Amino acid sequence: MVVSGNQRKMDKVYELLKEMKEKGSSPDGRTYNALIKLTINTRMSDDAVRIYKKMIQSGFEPTTTLIT
């Protein structure tokens, strides 16, 4: 299986998020919004949807600029 550079970067992002949670620092709305923008800009829509769902489950709302 060939893994794209973007996917490797997202794997690192997910590792960092996991590490944050393990150390007691959960992502906030700004973090989720930034990650969604990153995944949209790199055309990784599946990851964007996954992060969006996690954001909503965590009680955060997307910003207006993210939606437009």
C-alpha positions as CSV (number, residue, x, y, z in Angstrom):
1,M,0.0,0.0,0.0
2,V,1.3,3.4,-0.9
3,V,0.8,6.1,1.7
4,S,0.7,9.7,0.4
5,G,2.7,12.5,2.1
6,N,-0.5,14.1,3.2
7,Q,-1.7,10.9,4.9
8,R,1.7,10.6,6.7
9,K,1.2,14.2,7.9
10,M,-2.3,13.4,9.2
11,D,-1.0,10.3,10.9
12,K,1.4,12.6,12.8
13,V,-1.4,15.0,13.6
14,Y,-3.5,12.1,15.0
15,E,-0.5,11.0,17.1
16,L,-0.1,14.5,18.5
17,L,-3.8,14.7,19.4
18,K,-3.6,11.3,21.1
19,E,-0.5,12.5,23.1
20,M,-2.3,15.7,24.1
21,K,-5.3,13.7,25.5
22,E,-2.9,11.4,27.3
23,K,-1.3,14.4,29.0
24,G,-4.7,15.8,30.0
25,S,-4.9,18.6,27.4
26,S,-7.9,18.0,25.1
27,P,-8.2,19.9,21.8
28,D,-10.4,22.9,21.8
29,G,-12.6,24.5,19.2
30,R,-9.7,26.4,17.6
31,T,-7.7,23.2,17.3
32,Y,-10.6,21.3,15.6
33,N,-11.3,24.3,13.3
34,A,-7.6,24.5,12.3
35,L,-7.5,20.7,11.6
36,I,-10.7,20.8,9.5
37,K,-9.3,23.7,7.4
38,L,-6.0,21.8,7.0
39,T,-7.8,18.6,5.8
40,I,-10.1,20.6,3.4
41,N,-7.1,22.5,1.9
42,T,-5.2,19.2,1.3
43,R,-8.3,17.6,-0.2
44,M,-8.7,15.0,2.5
45,S,-12.4,15.2,2.9
46,D,-12.8,11.9,4.7
47,D,-10.5,13.2,7.4
48,A,-12.3,16.5,7.5
49,V,-15.6,14.7,8.1
50,R,-14.1,12.5,10.8
51,I,-12.6,15.5,12.7
52,Y,-15.9,17.4,12.3
53,K,-17.9,14.6,13.9
54,K,-15.4,14.3,16.7
55,M,-15.6,18.1,17.2
56,I,-19.4,18.0,17.5
57,Q,-19.2,15.0,19.9
58,S,-16.8,17.0,22.1
59,G,-19.3,19.8,22.4
60,F,-17.6,22.3,20.0
61,E,-19.3,24.2,17.2
62,P,-17.5,25.1,13.9
63,T,-16.7,28.8,13.4
64,T,-18.7,30.8,10.8
65,T,-15.5,31.2,8.7
66,L,-15.1,27.4,8.6
67,I,-18.6,26.9,7.3
68,T,-18.4,29.5,4.5
